[in-house]
């Protein structure tokens, strides 16, 4: 059960919905996506009430559940063409939409392979592709990196960061590095209640990050990034990076990837977000009203 939930999200923003298993994340996403109707309250997409005008609102939503509903007897391309029609794309617009999405999700090498032969990482990317085919205003992602190996998880994070430039994205996860790498704001759910919401920069207090990269770099390489205020080496491939005030971690991560540094680890050096999360997760009852 989820109660008292009040969230607002704008285009160009990635919101991390953080919580332990059973916190209510999936229930919340199902209500946002129109799969599960709330007993009270409303969900509005661009001002349209999702449950009063479901056909209009759902065209503005892309949804990836934790287990993508794939038709594995089809190839990735065949499945995306099928999904394009389900999303209501005109027949003449399907081919261009499929091509654009295959490129965006980097599925070109597997587009004609039957999906039973694909790795879990590629199946997750196909699931993500079907959610963004119709260029929705809101993209809802439920644990998209669950069960992926580190390389595939990093690739998926990179795609999600890119989506945040043009869409409003809700990313559900219980993995702190996913939030740090992808999100602008974080909301923490526990026992069906919203316990914390705020900018990610507030949660990491001083902007200090531990960053691992594949390339051998020098301090000047980091200082060349406009998001970086100071840097210090930890070991050969790990650095302590302090960001400039008001810098979004997602923007910093995107810059590291764009420079080709080979981003392998990104987490808060400051324990503030982790401490907040663990303190909330450790509570068994709702906090008393102030």
Phi and psi in degrees as a GROMACS rama.xvg file:
@    title "Ramachandran Plot"
@    xaxis  label "Phi"
@    yaxis  label "Psi"
@TYPE xy
-119.865  135.454  UNK-2
-144.229  153.219  UNK-3
63.7627  30.3959  UNK-4
-92.9522  125.207  UNK-5
-136.366  106.584  UNK-6
-131.496  142.449  UNK-7
-127.929  137.498  UNK-8
-137.537  138.256  UNK-9
-113.555  157.993  UNK-10
-59.8831  141.431  UNK-11
86.4546  14.4138  UNK-12
-130.961  139.435  UNK-13
-111.572  120.156  UNK-14
-103.742  123.506  UNK-15
-89.5792  121.861  UNK-16
-100.006  102.579  UNK-17
-106.192  141.024  UNK-18
175.931  156.707  UNK-19
-69.4318  167.289  UNK-20
-58.576  131.672  UNK-21
89.6109  5.95887  UNK-22
-75.6293  -18.6789  UNK-23
112.95  11.0928  UNK-24
-64.8857  -50.5731  UNK-25
-65.0073  -39.5273  UNK-26
-59.9497  -43.8647  UNK-27
-61.0027  -45.5236  UNK-28
-66.3895  -37.0788  UNK-29
-63.4032  -36.6563  UNK-30
-69.8164  -41.0369  UNK-31
-63.2682  -37.0646  UNK-32
-83.8296  -6.64002  UNK-33
85.6659  13.2691  UNK-34
-84.3689  -32.0027  UNK-35
-129.787  124.175  UNK-36
-83.674  132.406  UNK-37
-71.6613  150.207  UNK-38
-72.602  -30.8275  UNK-39
-141.178  159.181  UNK-40
96.0011  175.717  UNK-41
-135.415  157.662  UNK-42
-124.75  123  UNK-43
-119.237  131.528  UNK-44
-117.339  114.835  UNK-45
53.0464  37.775  UNK-46
81.8097  -2.71542  UNK-47
-94.8575  125.992  UNK-48
-70.3327  121.207  UNK-49
-62.3606  -31.3374  UNK-50
-99.9113  -12.7143  UNK-51
-88.7036  -34.2035  UNK-52
-131.815  66.2348  UNK-53
-62.1019  -36.9018  UNK-54
-65.8486  -40.6412  UNK-55
-68.7674  -44.9328  UNK-56
-69.7647  -41.0122  UNK-57
-66.3626  -25.5243  UNK-58
-66.1663  -16.9081  UNK-59
-97.7932  6.11127  UNK-60
-120.152  137.13  UNK-61
-117.66  130.681  UNK-62
-128.848  126.658  UNK-63
-117.093  103.705  UNK-64
-70.166  168.794  UNK-65
-58.0834  -39.4575  UNK-66
-108.627  105.302  UNK-67
-60.9009  134.744  UNK-68
-81.8211  75.7238  UNK-69
-91.7315  144.76  UNK-70
-92.7561  92.0634  UNK-71
-70.856  -10.2841  UNK-72
-77.2257  -10.1261  UNK-73
-96.9738  161.137  UNK-74
-78.2207  166.377  UNK-75
-59.2949  -42.8009  UNK-76
-66.5651  -44.1677  UNK-77
-60.1852  -42.2182  UNK-78
-63.788  -41.3352  UNK-79
-68.297  -35.2382  UNK-80
-63.7404  -41.0017  UNK-81
-62.3084  -45.0628  UNK-82
-66.4994  -34.4134  UNK-83
-59.5144  -41.1068  UNK-84
-69.0048  -37.8018  UNK-85
-61.6501  -35.2714  UNK-86
-76.368  -3.75027  UNK-87
88.7897  15.3618  UNK-88
-69.1692  141.289  UNK-89
-62.4345  149.17  UNK-90
-54.5674  -39.1849  UNK-91
-72.8276  -13.8671  UNK-92
-98.418  -7.88007  UNK-93
-64.3514  -49.1157  UNK-94
-59.4499  -45.0309  UNK-95
-65.8485  -39.9011  UNK-96
-64.8165  -41.3336  UNK-97
-64.8756  -44.5983  UNK-98
-61.9809  -43.8748  UNK-99
-62.0374  -40.7854  UNK-100
-75.4919  -37.146  UNK-101
-60.2452  -41.7858  UNK-102
-67.0786  -42.7536  UNK-103
-63.78  -38.116  UNK-104
-96.3371  6.4389  UNK-105
54.3654  55.9924  UNK-106
-109.457  8.59282  UNK-107
-56.8773  -37.8276  UNK-108
-73.4725  -16.8372  UNK-109
-121.954  11.2372  UNK-110
-60.5138  -30.7946  UNK-111
-103.635  5.77322  UNK-112
-86.5985  141.125  UNK-113
-63.2083  138.542  UNK-114
-69.3811  -17.0354  UNK-115
-64.8359  -20.9985  UNK-116
-91.764  -5.30257  UNK-117
-85.4346  150.283  UNK-118
-68.0615  165.409  UNK-119
-61.8229  -36.6562  UNK-120
-61.1436  -43.4716  UNK-121
-70.9983  -34.8226  UNK-122
-64.5403  -37.5387  UNK-123
-63.4382  -38.3303  UNK-124
-67.492  -37.3283  UNK-125
-63.8242  -41.9374  UNK-126
-60.6325  -41.1135  UNK-127
-65.6508  -39.3586  UNK-128
-60.5082  -41.9949  UNK-129
-65.8859  -26.0735  UNK-130
-77.2902  -20.1102  UNK-131
-115.485  1.98112  UNK-132
-51.8377  -42.7343  UNK-133
-93.7991  15.5696  UNK-134
51.2845  59.1949  UNK-135
-73.2357  154.753  UNK-136
-68.0968  -36.1857  UNK-137
-120.469  130.238  UNK-138
-116.68  125.921  UNK-139
-115.195  117.767  UNK-140
-121.373  121.195  UNK-141
-105.637  104.76  UNK-142
49.2766  53.9208  UNK-143
-65.6398  -24.7123  UNK-144
-97.9642  7.48871  UNK-145
-62.9705  125.964  UNK-146
80.7645  4.14002  UNK-147
-86.2835  152.128  UNK-148
-73.3406  164.502  UNK-149
-56.929  -37.6658  UNK-150
-66.6223  -47.3267  UNK-151
-65.0178  -37.3656  UNK-152
-63.4913  -41.5401  UNK-153
-64.02  -40.4986  UNK-154
-63.7203  -41.5777  UNK-155
-65.7259  -39.8028  UNK-156
-60.4228  -40.5313  UNK-157
-61.8668  -41.5645  UNK-158
-64.8236  -43.305  UNK-159
-63.2303  -41.9997  UNK-160
-58.0106  -41.918  UNK-161
-63.0992  -38.8617  UNK-162
-62.8369  -31.8974  UNK-163
-66.1559  -12.8509  UNK-164
-73.3588  -33.4982  UNK-165
-119.179  -7.90052  UNK-166
-130.731  167.246  UNK-167
-92.1881  129.481  UNK-168
-126.576  131.804  UNK-169
-110.108  121.819  UNK-170
-116.571  112.577  UNK-171
-90.458  134.364  UNK-172
-163.335  161.685  UNK-173
-116.461  12.8144  UNK-174
-106.89  113.186  UNK-175
-58.0444  -43.3959  UNK-176
-59.3111  -30.7818  UNK-177
-61.9385  -43.0643  UNK-178
-65.5698  -45.967  UNK-179
-62.621  -37.3051  UNK-180
-78.7931  -28.549  UNK-181
-115.05  -24.999  UNK-182
-106.049  153.329  UNK-183
-97.864  -34.4607  UNK-184
-130.99  159.445  UNK-185
-132.276  137.341  UNK-186
-123.223  129.804  UNK-187
-108.361  121.855  UNK-188
-101.302  143.919  UNK-189
-150.966  127.037  UNK-190
51.9987  40.2203  UNK-191
79.489  6.35251  UNK-192
-122.562  147.009  UNK-193
-80.1423  114.538  UNK-194
-101.99  -21.1227  UNK-195
-157.43  139.007  UNK-196
-148.186  136.57  UNK-197
178.223  171.441  UNK-198
-65.4096  144.372  UNK-199
-64.3169  -32.597  UNK-200
-63.0783  -30.9452  UNK-201
-69.8591  -35.8361  UNK-202
-71.6952  -23.6811  UNK-203
-103.237  9.27227  UNK-204
51.7636  -77.0546  UNK-205
-101.878  5.19665  UNK-206
75.1794  11.1012  UNK-207
-81.4722  129.054  UNK-208
-127.013  150.024  UNK-209
-99.1138  120.96  UNK-210
-123.816  127.807  UNK-211
-110.357  134.623  UNK-212
-133.522  158.372  UNK-213
-81.2306  -29.3576  UNK-214
-82.4548  152.571  UNK-215
-85.3824  114.504  UNK-216
-119.043  166.499  UNK-217
-116.086  164.704  UNK-218
-57.5732  -36.7776  UNK-219
-61.7722  -31.2685  UNK-220
-62.6073  -41.1985  UNK-221
-70.5321  -42.5913  UNK-222
-68.7172  -15.0098  UNK-223
-72.3425  -16.2585  UNK-224
-81.2957  130.344  UNK-225
-65.5531  -17.6997  UNK-226
-81.5126  -14.2308  UNK-227
-96.6456  128.495  UNK-228
-97.1206  -37.0375  UNK-229
-156.709  157.609  UNK-230
-151.386  147.583  UNK-231
-145.007  139.543  UNK-232
-74.1276  144.143  UNK-233
-102.921  -50.346  UNK-234
-151.45  -162.025  UNK-235
-60.397  -31.4306  UNK-236
-123.481  2.03172  UNK-237
-121.005  140.244  UNK-238
-134.078  150.058  UNK-239
-99.7388  113.701  UNK-240
-114.753  129.837  UNK-241
-107.859  125.299  UNK-242
-88.0397  158.656  UNK-243
-70.7899  154.78  UNK-244
-55.9626  143.164  UNK-245
66.6913  16.9977  UNK-246
-85.6252  128.511  UNK-247
-75.513  132.851  UNK-248
-61.543  -34.5453  UNK-249
-62.717  -36.5729  UNK-250
-68.2624  -39.4958  UNK-251
-63.2364  -46.5096  UNK-252
-60.8798  -41.4298  UNK-253
-62.6938  -38.029  UNK-254
-66.8524  -39.042  UNK-255
-62.8026  -43.3431  UNK-256
-65.2095  -43.0499  UNK-257
-62.6363  -35.4735  UNK-258
-74.804  -9.90462  UNK-259
77.4891  26.6608  UNK-260
-73.4773  -18.4676  UNK-261
80.8471  65.0214  UNK-262
-65.3537  122.268  UNK-263
-120.303  -23.3933  UNK-264
-149.222  139.455  UNK-265
-151.879  113.842  UNK-266
-151.213  159.822  UNK-267
-68.6325  126.29  UNK-268
-70.6407  -38.8316  UNK-269
-71.8311  135.082  UNK-270
-85.6605  13.1179  UNK-271
-59.443  -49.795  UNK-272
-64.8498  -43.4781  UNK-273
-61.9397  -42.8416  UNK-274
-63.7365  -41.9883  UNK-275
-61.9771  -46.4664  UNK-276
-62.0321  -48.2713  UNK-277
-67.1989  -35.9696  UNK-278
-65.1944  -40.1697  UNK-279
-69.6836  -41.9926  UNK-280
-64.641  -24.8681  UNK-281
-81.8835  -11.4015  UNK-282
-82.638  140.52  UNK-283
-101.965  -10.3284  UNK-284
-140.456  156.913  UNK-285
-60.6001  146.086  UNK-286
-66.1899  149.26  UNK-287
-69.9541  146.815  UNK-288
-66.4309  142.356  UNK-289
